[in-house]
Amino acid sequence: MIDVNKAIATAVKTGKVSFGANSALINAKTGKAKMIVLAGNCPKNIKEQVEYYGKISKVPIMTYKGTSIDLAAVCNKLFIISSLSIRETGDSEILKIVESTEKDSNGGSA
């Protein structure tokens, strides 16, 4: 099993990641992100919009179990992070987390 915190930290260090709800919304609309991570306490209206546009443009959305402060600590940032968009994963294997959860929700068949 892949550690989510380690995968996010690696993506931030080695890949191209943009922080913030506005950039997450833009990336969800355009489909430029490979994945969007939302904090557990992300505001409801932002979460609904990002999930809606992400579903339309087929960008996987992951809800982080912790708060925005926890997500900031994982990313080694001094500001809170409600959402982040992963445009390039770098050395991270975070997209495998999404693939494994999709297999589990489909009953093991892809």
C-alpha positions as CSV (number, residue, x, y, z in Angstrom):
1,M,0.0,0.0,0.0
2,I,1.3,3.4,-0.9
3,D,1.6,6.1,1.8
4,V,-0.6,9.0,0.8
5,N,1.5,11.6,2.7
6,K,4.7,10.4,1.2
7,A,3.2,10.4,-2.3
8,I,1.9,14.0,-1.9
9,A,5.2,15.2,-0.5
10,T,7.2,13.6,-3.4
11,A,4.8,15.1,-5.9
12,V,5.3,18.6,-4.4
13,K,9.1,18.2,-4.3
14,T,9.7,16.6,-7.7
15,G,6.7,17.4,-9.8
16,K,4.7,20.5,-10.8
17,V,2.0,21.3,-8.3
18,S,-0.1,24.4,-7.9
19,F,-1.8,25.3,-4.6
20,G,-5.1,27.0,-3.9
21,A,-8.8,26.6,-4.7
22,N,-8.8,29.0,-7.6
23,S,-6.1,27.1,-9.5
24,A,-7.8,23.8,-8.6
25,L,-11.0,25.0,-10.1
26,I,-9.3,26.3,-13.3
27,N,-7.4,23.0,-13.6
28,A,-10.6,21.0,-13.1
29,K,-12.3,23.1,-15.8
30,T,-9.5,22.8,-18.3
31,G,-8.5,19.2,-17.5
32,K,-4.8,20.1,-17.3
33,A,-4.3,18.5,-13.9
34,K,-3.5,14.8,-13.6
35,M,-5.1,14.8,-10.1
36,I,-6.6,17.3,-7.6
37,V,-6.3,16.8,-3.8
38,L,-8.9,18.5,-1.6
39,A,-8.4,18.9,2.2
40,G,-11.0,17.3,4.4
41,N,-12.2,20.7,5.6
42,C,-12.3,22.3,2.2
43,P,-15.3,24.7,1.9
44,K,-18.4,22.9,0.7
45,N,-19.1,25.1,-2.3
46,I,-15.5,24.9,-3.6
47,K,-15.4,21.1,-3.1
48,E,-18.7,20.7,-5.0
49,Q,-17.5,22.9,-7.9
50,V,-14.1,21.1,-8.2
51,E,-15.8,17.7,-8.1
52,Y,-18.3,18.7,-10.7
53,Y,-15.8,20.1,-13.2
54,G,-13.4,17.3,-12.4
55,K,-16.0,14.7,-13.2
56,I,-16.8,16.4,-16.6
57,S,-13.1,16.7,-17.6
58,K,-12.2,13.2,-16.1
59,V,-9.7,14.6,-13.6
60,P,-9.4,12.3,-10.5
61,I,-10.3,14.0,-7.3
62,M,-9.0,12.8,-4.0
63,T,-10.2,14.0,-0.6
64,Y,-7.3,14.1,1.9
65,K,-8.3,12.7,5.3
66,G,-6.7,15.5,7.3
67,T,-7.4,19.2,7.5
68,S,-5.8,22.0,5.4
69,I,-3.2,22.5,8.1
70,D,-2.2,18.8,8.0
71,L,-2.0,19.0,4.2
72,A,0.3,22.1,4.5
73,A,2.5,20.2,6.9
74,V,2.8,17.3,4.4
75,C,3.7,19.7,1.6
76,N,6.2,21.5,3.9
77,K,4.5,24.9,3.5
78,L,3.8,27.5,6.1
79,F,0.4,28.4,4.8
80,I,-2.8,26.4,4.9
81,I,-3.7,24.4,1.7
82,S,-7.4,23.7,1.0
83,S,-6.6,22.1,-2.4
84,L,-3.7,21.4,-4.6
85,S,-3.5,20.4,-8.3
86,I,-0.9,18.0,-9.5
87,R,0.0,18.8,-13.1
88,E,3.1,16.6,-13.3
89,T,3.7,13.8,-10.7
90,G,7.5,13.8,-10.9
91,D,8.8,10.7,-9.0
92,S,5.6,10.3,-7.0
93,E,3.3,7.3,-7.5
94,I,0.2,9.1,-6.3
95,L,-1.8,8.2,-9.4
96,K,-1.6,4.6,-8.4
97,I,-3.6,5.4,-5.3
98,V,-6.5,6.6,-7.5
99,E,-6.2,3.5,-9.8
100,S,-6.3,1.1,-6.8
101,T,-9.3,2.9,-5.2
102,E,-11.1,2.7,-8.6
103,K,-10.4,-1.1,-8.8
104,D,-11.7,-1.5,-5.2
105,S,-14.9,0.4,-6.0
106,N,-15.5,-1.6,-9.2
107,G,-15.3,-4.9,-7.4
108,G,-11.8,-5.6,-8.5
109,S,-12.5,-5.4,-12.3
110,A,-11.1,-2.6,-14.3
